[in-house]
Amino acid sequence: MGMQTLRNTRKSKYKYVTICETDQGIKYRAQIKNWCRMCLDEREAAKAVDLKMIEQGKEPVNILVRK
């Protein structure tokens, strides 16, 4: 597995999630300021953003909700 070549990006329906088309297929990038994580699933990327927001002491914005 080598470097991926980014072909195209577009916005997701979730906040802080970008759809990235690479030469190896579609990936989803969860990104908040200097933190970034690549995921295989859009929902997984949205959940990663929410978990990072909670870790930073903020309210989740995508999938997770406070009880």
N, C-alpha and C positions, 0 to 999 in steps of 0.2 A: 504494500500500500504506500503510495507516494503522495506528493502534494496534489491538491485538488485545484483545478482551474475554474474560477468563478465565471459563469457566462452571463447571468442575469439575476437581478434581485427585484422583489416587489413586496409591498406591504401585506401583512397578514390581518385577519379580522381581530386578532388579539394585540393588546398594547405591548410594545417593546419586543415584538416578534417579527422577523423578516423571513420571507421565503427566498431561498437561494438555490438557483439552478446551477449545478456544477457538472463537470464531465463525468462524474460518478453518480449522477442522479439528483433528486431534489432533497435538500436538507433545510432545516429550520433553525435560524439563529436567534437565540434569546440574548438580548444585550441591554444592559443598564450601565451607562457611563463607561467605566474601565473594566467591567465584568462582562464576559461573553461565554456562551455555551452553545455548541452545535448539537442538535437533536434530530432523530429520524422521523419524529411525529410532531405535528403542529401543536397538538394538545399537550404533549410532553414538554415542549418548549415554553408554552404558556404557564404550565405548572411550575417549571423551573424559575420563571420570572417571579411568580407569586411567592415561592419559598425564599427567594433572595430578598424580596421586599419585606417579608416577615422577619428574616434574619437581621435586616437593617432597622427593624422597629417600625415599619410602615404598614399601612393597610394593603392587602392583596388587591390586584386590579383585574385579574382575568377569571380564573376558575374557582380558586379557593375563597371561602367566605368565613367570616368570624361568627361563631355561635354566641 
